[in-house]
């Protein structure tokens, strides 16, 4: 407290002497001290520091102003959520006001800085802060859309259109008075149709992915983050939704392993409906398994004993991520490669590929994103698009297969590349799809992180609207990833709660074997 009070006294003296630069050095000393030991004990001193600092040029710099508000929020007691929300709303209001002033003065670049500065966005879009300023979201994104148009930033325009649409449509769902009229008016003003905003990817859920590294289960930062760190022996395996049966307390999952297993219905009344009486009698049979209790049912018994209302044939299996005859196939994934090996087949991002079978998305360090697509007529096909080979940055990929034209198009960060024609019927891989590692050759994996892995079998929008739609999605995903990275690297990162190591394990071999 004495040290902070000294900072305040010295800063006041320096400002009275008009020695602003020296006063700013004192503010930096106080900021470092508060970052180390700051808590609610210092809330009044932090407020006084903020008042003094705002009297300098800090109030004209987005980064400095964001830092001031961050400091105040850090020391504000959590037991007063209304005060914390009011402070954040005040910050957003000030950023908006300064951006509007810049726009009125014809300074479109300055306006853009107040709304898109990385430090500002990293703080306002962080999971802990974003919910606090929801009442101002529409005002923020409406102005940001105007600024993006003035600066001719196409990706920013698409992003903020998506954000405004989401806010307005959420109000419609909540049946707020006048919400539908407001949405219709905005769409008309923008010259847009509502169908252009359907999601490319189905809602992602971690429920259908199984983490494969010892006995540990997936550890996610939060459901919205949807990202995992992968590497040698660390990957996610798709296993499909579970099947609940009347004769076993735990759910069963499809299993492709053929190791002489036996149907456990043989021990139940009536026995196995396919006549299984022991091991090594089930070769080629459909298998449903609870690995934790070592319980198996053949496909016939699983259908017979499924709980009422459950159709086994309607459940996804391991092949549900494979292309289906006469159906579109839309894949989405994001990745950030720490490094890339010389052989492209050793940089697997998302895969259902084995010897002479399946599909795979991987990275060639010279030729960018590479799609493997196996067919009976064309064999093993590899398509490289020339984009996406950078390391250390998030890259967003959408792959679209049109069954009528029999063509692929790869989109990288919203940019469509040259289409490729496919000949012959697709040959599926007999096993589960995996994220971060090839399911057949386990020495083929991505060293890095993967997010938003999904596949769907329907067009999200009309074909002529798809390029626009993918640009919107890519801008949204990349902005969220950027904000998350800035938050992780910001001063608010707490080394005592290490997201790289949620188990708080020691890691002497430094092989990044914990993922988020």
PALUM-725036 format. One record per residue (C-alpha): z, y, x. Coordinates in steps of 0.02 Angstrom, whole numbers, plus 32768, in hexadecimal, padded with zeros to 4 digits. Each point is the difference from the previous one (the first is absolute). Layout:
<nodes>
ZYX
...
</nodes>
This chain:
<nodes>
800080008000
802A8077808F
7F5A7FDC8055
7F9D80217F60
8062809F7FDF
7FD9803880B1
7F477FE17FDF
800A806A7F63
805B808F8059
7F8980018095
7F667FF47F90
803D80937F98
801A8069809D
7F557FD58046
7FAA80297F5B
805A80A87FF9
7FBE802180AF
7F527FCB7FC1
7FFA7F72807E
7FB27F877F84
7FBC7F83807F
80AC7FE7804E
804C7FF07F53
7F837F767FD9
803B7FA3809C
80B180047FB8
7FBE7FBC7F5A
7FAF7F6F805E
80A77FD98056
805880017F56
7F777F927FB5
80157F7C8089
80BB80017FE6
7FF17FEC7F44
7F807F758016
807E7FA0806B
80A280187FA0
7FD3805F7F62
80537FCD7F5F
804A80537F67
808B804E806A
7F838081803E
7FA7802D7F5D
803A80B67FFB
7FD9801D80B7
7F547FB27FEB
7FDD80747F6F
803180988067
7F8F7FC5808E
7F717FEB7F84
801980B17FBE
7FFA804880B0
7F6A7F988034
7F9D80347F67
801180B58037
7F937FD58096
7F4C7FC58004
80387F537FC7
7FE1802D7F4A
7F478017802B
7FEB7F53804F
7FF37F657F8E
804C7F8D8084
809480728022
8022801E7F49
7FF87F467FDA
807B7FE0808E
807980807FB8
7FFC7FAB7F56
80107F54804F
809C8038805C
804E80457F62
7FDA7F627F9E
80467F93808B
80AC80517FF6
800480147F42
807D7F847FB3
7FAC7F6C7FAA
808180067F75
7FAB809E7FC1
7F517FBF7FD3
7FDA80987F92
801B80748096
7F927F95806F
7F747FFD7F7F
800F80BD7FE6
7FEF801D80BB
7F627F97800C
7FB580537F66
802680A88050
7FA67FC9809F
7F677FC57F9F
7FFE80A27F9F
8002806580A1
7F737F9B804E
7F9880157F61
802380BB7FF8
7FCE801980B6
7F5F7F9B7FE6
7FD580687F66
801E80A18062
7F8D7FC3808A
7F787FD27F82
800E80AB7FAD
7FE8804F80AD
7F657F96801F
80577F968084
7FCC7F537FC5
802D7FAF80A8
80AE804B7FF8
80157FC17F4E
7FCB7F538038
80838003808A
808E801E7F84
7FCE7F697F97
7FBC7F82807E
8065801C809F
80347F538041
80B780308014
800580477F4F
7FAC7F667FB6
80687F858064
809D804C7FB6
7FC880207F4D
7FA77F587FED
808E7F998049
804B7F817F85
80A980597FFE
7FBB80AE7FDF
7F657FEA7F93
805F7FD17F5F
806580A2800E
7F6B80747FE1
7FA27FA27F78
800C80987F8A
7F948061807E
7F817F788027
7F7B803A7F86
800B80B4803E
7FF87FC580B6
7F697F8E7FED
7FA280787F8E
800C80888084
7FDB7F83808C
7F617FCE7FA2
7FCB80B77FF5
8021801880BB
7FA27F61802D
7F68803C7F9F
800680A88058
80047FA980A9
7F797F837FCC
80707F6D802D
7FB17F757F98
80847F7B8026
808C807A7FD4
7FA7802D7F5E
7FF67F4A7FCE
80B57FE1802F
804880917F9C
7F917FDA7F6B
804C7F528000
80B08048800B
7FE4807B7F71
7FB47F767F96
80947F8D8020
807C80867FCD
7FA280317F62
7FDE7F4C7FCC
80B87FD3801A
802C808A7F85
7F867FB67F84
80517F558012
80AA80527FE4
7FB7804C7F5F
803180B28030
7FC480857F87
7F548044802E
7FEC7F8A8093
7F5C7FB17FC6
7FB480AB7FDF
8036803B80AD
7FB07F668051
7F5E80127F9E
7FF580B9802D
801C7FDF80B9
7F7C7F758004
7F8580757FAB
8024808D807B
7FE77F8B8094
7F657FAF7FB5
804E7F52800D
800F7F667F93
80A17F9F7FEA
7FAD7F5C8035
7FEC804580B1
80BA7FEF8020
801B7F467FE1
80567FA88091
7F957FA0807D
808D7F878023
806D7FA67F85
80BA8029800A
803E7FB880A3
80967F8E7FFC
80597FA9808E
802A7F6E7F8E
7F617F9F8028
800B801180BD
806F7F93806B
8039803980AD
7FE37F788082
807480148095
80907F868007
806B80047F63
800180BD7FE6
7FBF804A7F5F
7F9880A07FF5
805E80A08023
7FA980987FB6
803280B58017
7FDE80187F47
7F897FBE7F7C
7F9180988010
7FEB7FEE80BD
7FAE7F537FF5
7FEC7FEE80BA
80307F7D807E
7FFF7FF580BD
7FA47F65803B
7FE27FA880A5
800E7F558053
804B7F877F82
8025808D7F84
7F9280127F66
7FFD7FFE7F42
7FB87F6D7FA1
7FBF800B7F4F
80487F7A7F90
7FDB803A7F4E
807780197F6E
80817F747FE4
7FFE7F767F7F
80A07FDF7F9E
80177F4E7FC2
80827FB07F8E
80387F7C807D
802E806E8095
806E809B800A
7F95805D8081
7F4B803D7FF6
7F737F9B804E
7F6F80478064
7F537FB98024
7FFA7FA680A7
7F637FC4805B
80587F988086
7FCF7F487FF4
80837FA38066
801E7F627F9C
807280577F82
80347FA97F60
801380417F4E
80BA800C7FD8
7FDD7FDE7F49
80007F498035
80BF80077FF7
8003804F7F53
7FF37FAD7F56
7F4D7FC77FE5
7FD7800D80B9
7F6C8059804E
7F6F80107F86
7F867FD6808C
80627F63802F
804C803D80A4
808E7F8D8035
8019803280B5
7FBA805C8096
7F4A8002803C
7FB97FEA7F50
7FD180B67FDB
7F6B8021806F
7F9380897FB4
807880257F71
803080AE7FC4
80B08026803E
808B80747FBF
809780118070
80AE804D8013
8014800080BC
80B980317FFE
80337F617FA4
7F6E7F92803A
7FC67FDF7F4E
7F497FDA7FD6
7F9C7FE27F61
7F4A7FCD7FF4
7F8D806F7F99
80017F8A7F69
80BE7FF77FF9
800F80BB801E
7F9380227F67
80607F847F97
80AB80468030
7FD680BA8005
8074806B7F97
7FC0802C7F51
7F7E808A8000
7FCE7FE580B5
7F4D7FCD8026
7FEF7FBA80AF
7F45801E7FFC
801F80BA7FE4
807080108099
7FB7803D80A3
7FF17F818089
7FDB801680B8
7F4880147FD6
801E80937F8B
7FD78078808E
7F587FAD801F
7F5F80427FAF
7FD97FB07F58
7F4F7FDD7FBF
7FB080957FAA
809B806D8016
8013809D8068
80777FF78094
805F809A803A
80737FF58098
80758089803B
806B8006809C
8047807E807C
802B7FDD80B4
803D8056809E
7FD67F9E809D
807280188096
7F7A7FB2806E
7F5E7F9D7FEA
7FCC7F678063
7F517FEF8047
7FCF7F737F88
7FF080417F4E
80347F587FB6
80AB8018804F
802280A27F9E
80197FBA7F51
803C80797F79
7FEA7F9E7F5D
7FBB7F4F7FFB
7FD47F657F9D
7F907FB58085
7FF47F598058
7F7C7F9C805A
7F5D80217FA2
805B80437F67
804980997FAD
800980BD801D
805B806D807D
801780B88029
801B802180B9
7FE280868083
7F828008808D
803F807E807F
7F4F8041801E
7FA87FE67F58
808F80227F88
802D7FA47F5F
7FB07F547FF8
7FEE7F957F63
7FE97F44800D
7FB07FB17F66
7FD07F467FFE
7F767FBD7F8E
7FA37F5D7FEB
7F5680508014
802980818084
808B7FAC8062
807D80688062
7FD680B87FE1
804E80918060
7FE880B57FCB
803D8090806E
7FFF80B07FB8
801B8069809E
809F80557FC0
80B97FDB800A
801A7FC880B5
80828085802C
80AD7FCA8034
80A580567FD7
7FC3804A7F5B
7FFF7FC27F4D
7F557FC97FC1
7FD67FDF7F49
7F7D7F7D7FD3
7FB07FCE7F5B
7F7E7F747FFB
7F967FF07F63
7F947F687FD7
7F8180177F74
7FD17F537FBB
7F64803F7FA5
7FB4804F809B
80557F818073
8031808C8078
809A803E805E
803280B28024
809180298075
805B80A67FE6
806980428090
807480927FD9
7F9880227F65
7F588001805B
7F807F807FC3
7F9A7FA58085
7F5A7FA57FF9
7FF87F737F80
7FDC7F4D8035
7FA77F7C7F9A
80507F537FEF
7F9F7F5E7FE7
80487F607FBB
80A07FCE7FA4
80A8802D804A
805D7F708055
80BD80107FE2
80877FD6807F
80747F737FCA
80A4805B801D
8063809F7FE0
7FC880AF802D
806A80588082
802180B48033
8007802480BB
7FCB7F53803D
7F747F837FE8
80437F6D7F98
7FA07F7C8063
800D803E80B5
80AD8047801E
7FD4805780A4
7F95807B7F9E
806B80907FC1
800B80BC7FF8
807B80568073
8038808D7F8F
802680257F4A
7FAC7FD87F5A
801380507F55
7FBA7FF67F4E
7FAE7F568010
7FB27FCB7F5A
7F657FB67FAE
7FC380117F4E
7F6F7FB37FA0
7FC880907F92
7FB080AA8014
8083808A8001
7F8280827FC2
7F47800A7FD8
7F957FD88097
7FBA80B1800E
80B380458009
803E7F838081
7FDD806680A0
805D80967FBA
808D7F907FC7
80167FAE80AB
800580AD8053
808F80317F8C
805F7F608024
7FE9800D80BD
803B80B58003
809A7FD17F9C
802C7F6A806C
7FE3805B80A5
806680977FC9
80927F8F7FCF
7FF57FA280A5
7FFD80A28063
809980437FA5
805C7F5D801D
7FD7800380BA
803D80B38012
80A07FD47FA5
801E7F6B8071
7FEA806B809C
805D80987FBF
80AF8037802D
803F7FB17F60
7FE37F52804B
80A87FA88011
80057F8A8094
80977FA87FB3
7F917FC67F71
7F6B7FC38064
7F6F7FD17F8C
7FB17FA18090
80997F8E7FFF
80507FF67F52
80627F678036
804D80638091
7FD07F718073
7FF2800E80BB
7F4D7FEC803C
7FFE7FDD80B9
7F4B7FC98004
7FC280A37FB0
7F797FA87F9C
801980657F5F
802E7F657F9D
805080617F72
7F8B80517F84
8014807A7F73
</nodes>
